[in-house]
Amino acid sequence: MSLNIADLKITSPDFEAGTRLADQFAADGGNAAPRLEITGVPAEAVELALIVHDPDAPLPLGFTHWIVYGLPANDGVVDTGADHARVAENTAGKAEYMGPKPPAGHGDHHYFFTVYALDHHVEGTPSREEFLAGYAHAILEQNRVVGRYSN
């Protein structure tokens, strides 16, 4: 199965792609998750997964800020309170959204809000690395929107 990124889209009314995230979305400024909207979900998708990751974090695998599995496979606003939605532990070991908090003076960090359309359900709440290793074959489409933040 080839990976198609032509139709699936993720956007946010709270930030433009490539721009700085507002302080209210940062760990020290309110820690609110930005609103996200998904369109172009393939008809054969059975579930969506969402991962927010900072590859610029000074850790070997970067820092994963948020992981949500079991999202409904349809277009619309991401609803992490939906039936069957499951939040996995972020790199800090908490099953919740953790906003940006890069080290002071470390420059811009990039926050990848990636949506995955899957052809079968994810079991449990795997880490980002476990998900990518164990479910790569189940990804029908993926796409991302990237925001920036610095302290």
NUKEGU-112851 format. One record per residue (C-alpha): x, y, z; residue number from 1; chain. Coordinates in Angstrom, 2 decimals, decimal comma, padded with zeros to 5 digits, always signed. Example, Ala and Ser with C-alpha at 12.3 -4.5 7.8 and 13.67 -1.06 7.14 Angstrom:
<pts>
{c1 +012,30&c2 -004,50&c3 +007,80&nr 1&kette A} $
{c1 +013,67&c2 -001,06&c3 +007,14&nr 2&kette A} $
</pts>
This chain:
<pts>
{c1 +000,00&c2 +000,00&c3 +000,00&nr 1&kette A} $
{c1 +001,46&c2 +003,38&c3 -000,97&nr 2&kette A} $
{c1 +001,24&c2 +006,38&c3 +001,32&nr 3&kette A} $
{c1 -000,99&c2 +009,15&c3 +000,04&nr 4&kette A} $
{c1 -000,74&c2 +012,67&c3 +001,46&nr 5&kette A} $
{c1 -002,81&c2 +014,39&c3 -001,20&nr 6&kette A} $
{c1 -006,22&c2 +014,57&c3 +000,51&nr 7&kette A} $
{c1 -005,86&c2 +014,44&c3 +004,30&nr 8&kette A} $
{c1 -005,34&c2 +017,89&c3 +005,82&nr 9&kette A} $
{c1 -004,94&c2 +019,26&c3 +009,34&nr 10&kette A} $
{c1 -005,27&c2 +022,97&c3 +010,09&nr 11&kette A} $
{c1 -005,88&c2 +025,18&c3 +013,09&nr 12&kette A} $
{c1 -007,94&c2 +028,34&c3 +013,41&nr 13&kette A} $
{c1 -005,56&c2 +029,24&c3 +016,27&nr 14&kette A} $
{c1 -002,33&c2 +029,49&c3 +014,26&nr 15&kette A} $
{c1 -001,14&c2 +029,68&c3 +010,68&nr 16&kette A} $
{c1 +001,23&c2 +026,97&c3 +009,48&nr 17&kette A} $
{c1 +004,82&c2 +027,93&c3 +010,23&nr 18&kette A} $
{c1 +003,98&c2 +030,76&c3 +012,60&nr 19&kette A} $
{c1 +004,58&c2 +031,19&c3 +016,33&nr 20&kette A} $
{c1 +002,08&c2 +029,56&c3 +018,66&nr 21&kette A} $
{c1 +000,39&c2 +032,00&c3 +021,03&nr 22&kette A} $
{c1 +001,52&c2 +031,92&c3 +024,66&nr 23&kette A} $
{c1 -001,85&c2 +030,48&c3 +025,74&nr 24&kette A} $
{c1 -000,85&c2 +027,20&c3 +024,05&nr 25&kette A} $
{c1 +002,52&c2 +027,02&c3 +025,86&nr 26&kette A} $
{c1 +003,09&c2 +025,10&c3 +029,10&nr 27&kette A} $
{c1 +003,80&c2 +028,31&c3 +031,03&nr 28&kette A} $
{c1 +001,09&c2 +030,40&c3 +029,41&nr 29&kette A} $
{c1 -002,16&c2 +028,52&c3 +029,89&nr 30&kette A} $
{c1 -001,33&c2 +025,10&c3 +028,47&nr 31&kette A} $
{c1 -004,46&c2 +025,06&c3 +026,29&nr 32&kette A} $
{c1 -004,42&c2 +022,79&c3 +023,28&nr 33&kette A} $
{c1 -005,03&c2 +024,67&c3 +020,03&nr 34&kette A} $
{c1 -008,17&c2 +023,82&c3 +018,10&nr 35&kette A} $
{c1 -007,49&c2 +021,48&c3 +015,18&nr 36&kette A} $
{c1 -009,59&c2 +020,69&c3 +012,13&nr 37&kette A} $
{c1 -009,22&c2 +017,68&c3 +009,85&nr 38&kette A} $
{c1 -010,51&c2 +017,30&c3 +006,30&nr 39&kette A} $
{c1 -010,06&c2 +014,74&c3 +003,54&nr 40&kette A} $
{c1 -010,29&c2 +011,65&c3 +005,75&nr 41&kette A} $
{c1 -010,23&c2 +008,59&c3 +003,46&nr 42&kette A} $
{c1 -013,46&c2 +006,60&c3 +003,35&nr 43&kette A} $
{c1 -011,69&c2 +003,38&c3 +004,35&nr 44&kette A} $
{c1 -010,20&c2 +004,90&c3 +007,53&nr 45&kette A} $
{c1 -011,47&c2 +003,40&c3 +010,79&nr 46&kette A} $
{c1 -009,64&c2 +005,65&c3 +013,25&nr 47&kette A} $
{c1 -007,52&c2 +008,80&c3 +013,43&nr 48&kette A} $
{c1 -004,48&c2 +009,31&c3 +015,62&nr 49&kette A} $
{c1 -002,95&c2 +012,65&c3 +016,56&nr 50&kette A} $
{c1 +000,63&c2 +013,19&c3 +017,70&nr 51&kette A} $
{c1 +002,26&c2 +016,50&c3 +018,63&nr 52&kette A} $
{c1 +006,03&c2 +016,25&c3 +018,55&nr 53&kette A} $
{c1 +009,00&c2 +018,62&c3 +018,94&nr 54&kette A} $
{c1 +012,00&c2 +017,17&c3 +017,10&nr 55&kette A} $
{c1 +014,13&c2 +020,17&c3 +018,19&nr 56&kette A} $
{c1 +014,05&c2 +019,23&c3 +021,88&nr 57&kette A} $
{c1 +017,53&c2 +018,41&c3 +023,16&nr 58&kette A} $
{c1 +016,69&c2 +014,73&c3 +023,72&nr 59&kette A} $
{c1 +017,68&c2 +011,76&c3 +021,53&nr 60&kette A} $
{c1 +014,10&c2 +011,28&c3 +020,24&nr 61&kette A} $
{c1 +012,84&c2 +014,84&c3 +020,65&nr 62&kette A} $
{c1 +009,84&c2 +015,50&c3 +022,90&nr 63&kette A} $
{c1 +006,31&c2 +014,23&c3 +022,33&nr 64&kette A} $
{c1 +003,75&c2 +016,66&c3 +023,77&nr 65&kette A} $
{c1 +000,47&c2 +014,91&c3 +023,05&nr 66&kette A} $
{c1 -000,77&c2 +011,57&c3 +021,71&nr 67&kette A} $
{c1 -004,43&c2 +010,81&c3 +021,07&nr 68&kette A} $
{c1 -005,76&c2 +007,54&c3 +019,62&nr 69&kette A} $
{c1 -009,29&c2 +006,44&c3 +018,78&nr 70&kette A} $
{c1 -010,44&c2 +009,69&c3 +017,19&nr 71&kette A} $
{c1 -013,46&c2 +009,32&c3 +014,87&nr 72&kette A} $
{c1 -012,51&c2 +008,76&c3 +011,24&nr 73&kette A} $
{c1 -014,39&c2 +011,71&c3 +009,82&nr 74&kette A} $
{c1 -013,83&c2 +015,31&c3 +008,82&nr 75&kette A} $
{c1 -014,29&c2 +017,97&c3 +011,47&nr 76&kette A} $
{c1 -012,93&c2 +019,49&c3 +014,63&nr 77&kette A} $
{c1 -010,69&c2 +017,22&c3 +016,70&nr 78&kette A} $
{c1 -012,66&c2 +016,21&c3 +019,79&nr 79&kette A} $
{c1 -010,38&c2 +014,51&c3 +022,31&nr 80&kette A} $
{c1 -013,42&c2 +013,93&c3 +024,51&nr 81&kette A} $
{c1 -015,10&c2 +011,77&c3 +021,86&nr 82&kette A} $
{c1 -016,14&c2 +008,21&c3 +022,69&nr 83&kette A} $
{c1 -013,18&c2 +005,84&c3 +022,34&nr 84&kette A} $
{c1 -010,57&c2 +008,66&c3 +022,29&nr 85&kette A} $
{c1 -007,57&c2 +007,67&c3 +024,39&nr 86&kette A} $
{c1 -004,74&c2 +009,95&c3 +025,44&nr 87&kette A} $
{c1 -001,35&c2 +008,26&c3 +025,78&nr 88&kette A} $
{c1 +001,54&c2 +009,43&c3 +027,93&nr 89&kette A} $
{c1 +003,69&c2 +012,23&c3 +026,56&nr 90&kette A} $
{c1 +007,46&c2 +012,28&c3 +027,05&nr 91&kette A} $
{c1 +006,93&c2 +013,75&c3 +030,54&nr 92&kette A} $
{c1 +004,92&c2 +010,64&c3 +031,47&nr 93&kette A} $
{c1 +001,54&c2 +012,42&c3 +031,62&nr 94&kette A} $
{c1 -001,54&c2 +011,42&c3 +029,63&nr 95&kette A} $
{c1 -002,44&c2 +014,97&c3 +028,62&nr 96&kette A} $
{c1 -001,58&c2 +017,83&c3 +026,32&nr 97&kette A} $
{c1 +001,64&c2 +019,53&c3 +027,37&nr 98&kette A} $
{c1 +002,27&c2 +022,81&c3 +025,60&nr 99&kette A} $
{c1 +005,63&c2 +024,02&c3 +024,35&nr 100&kette A} $
{c1 +008,31&c2 +024,77&c3 +026,92&nr 101&kette A} $
{c1 +011,65&c2 +024,82&c3 +025,13&nr 102&kette A} $
{c1 +014,79&c2 +025,70&c3 +027,07&nr 103&kette A} $
{c1 +015,38&c2 +029,45&c3 +027,36&nr 104&kette A} $
{c1 +017,68&c2 +030,69&c3 +024,63&nr 105&kette A} $
{c1 +017,43&c2 +027,44&c3 +022,65&nr 106&kette A} $
{c1 +015,84&c2 +029,21&c3 +019,66&nr 107&kette A} $
{c1 +012,74&c2 +028,29&c3 +017,73&nr 108&kette A} $
{c1 +011,35&c2 +024,82&c3 +018,22&nr 109&kette A} $
{c1 +008,96&c2 +023,30&c3 +015,68&nr 110&kette A} $
{c1 +005,79&c2 +021,59&c3 +016,87&nr 111&kette A} $
{c1 +004,49&c2 +019,00&c3 +014,41&nr 112&kette A} $
{c1 +000,74&c2 +018,39&c3 +014,82&nr 113&kette A} $
{c1 +000,43&c2 +015,19&c3 +012,77&nr 114&kette A} $
{c1 -002,79&c2 +013,36&c3 +011,99&nr 115&kette A} $
{c1 -002,77&c2 +009,73&c3 +010,87&nr 116&kette A} $
{c1 -005,71&c2 +008,04&c3 +009,12&nr 117&kette A} $
{c1 -005,55&c2 +004,32&c3 +009,95&nr 118&kette A} $
{c1 -007,06&c2 +001,23&c3 +008,37&nr 119&kette A} $
{c1 -007,42&c2 -000,51&c3 +011,74&nr 120&kette A} $
{c1 -007,70&c2 +000,41&c3 +015,39&nr 121&kette A} $
{c1 -004,75&c2 +001,10&c3 +017,66&nr 122&kette A} $
{c1 -004,69&c2 -001,17&c3 +020,70&nr 123&kette A} $
{c1 -003,97&c2 +000,51&c3 +024,02&nr 124&kette A} $
{c1 -001,94&c2 +003,69&c3 +024,28&nr 125&kette A} $
{c1 +001,47&c2 +003,14&c3 +022,72&nr 126&kette A} $
{c1 +004,20&c2 +005,76&c3 +022,85&nr 127&kette A} $
{c1 +004,99&c2 +007,69&c3 +019,67&nr 128&kette A} $
{c1 +007,91&c2 +005,38&c3 +018,92&nr 129&kette A} $
{c1 +005,85&c2 +002,22&c3 +019,60&nr 130&kette A} $
{c1 +003,04&c2 +003,54&c3 +017,40&nr 131&kette A} $
{c1 +005,34&c2 +004,35&c3 +014,48&nr 132&kette A} $
{c1 +007,09&c2 +000,96&c3 +014,74&nr 133&kette A} $
{c1 +003,93&c2 -001,09&c3 +015,23&nr 134&kette A} $
{c1 +001,35&c2 +000,70&c3 +013,10&nr 135&kette A} $
{c1 +003,26&c2 +002,11&c3 +010,11&nr 136&kette A} $
{c1 +001,58&c2 -000,52&c3 +007,92&nr 137&kette A} $
{c1 -001,88&c2 +000,72&c3 +009,04&nr 138&kette A} $
{c1 -001,35&c2 +004,35&c3 +007,96&nr 139&kette A} $
{c1 -003,52&c2 +005,16&c3 +004,96&nr 140&kette A} $
{c1 -002,63&c2 +008,85&c3 +004,94&nr 141&kette A} $
{c1 -000,88&c2 +011,35&c3 +007,15&nr 142&kette A} $
{c1 -000,39&c2 +015,08&c3 +007,18&nr 143&kette A} $
{c1 +000,76&c2 +017,77&c3 +009,56&nr 144&kette A} $
{c1 +000,65&c2 +021,42&c3 +010,43&nr 145&kette A} $
{c1 +003,71&c2 +022,92&c3 +012,10&nr 146&kette A} $
{c1 +003,84&c2 +025,75&c3 +014,63&nr 147&kette A} $
{c1 +006,89&c2 +027,37&c3 +016,22&nr 148&kette A} $
{c1 +007,68&c2 +028,49&c3 +019,75&nr 149&kette A} $
{c1 +010,70&c2 +029,79&c3 +021,67&nr 150&kette A} $
{c1 +011,47&c2 +031,09&c3 +025,16&nr 151&kette A} $
</pts>
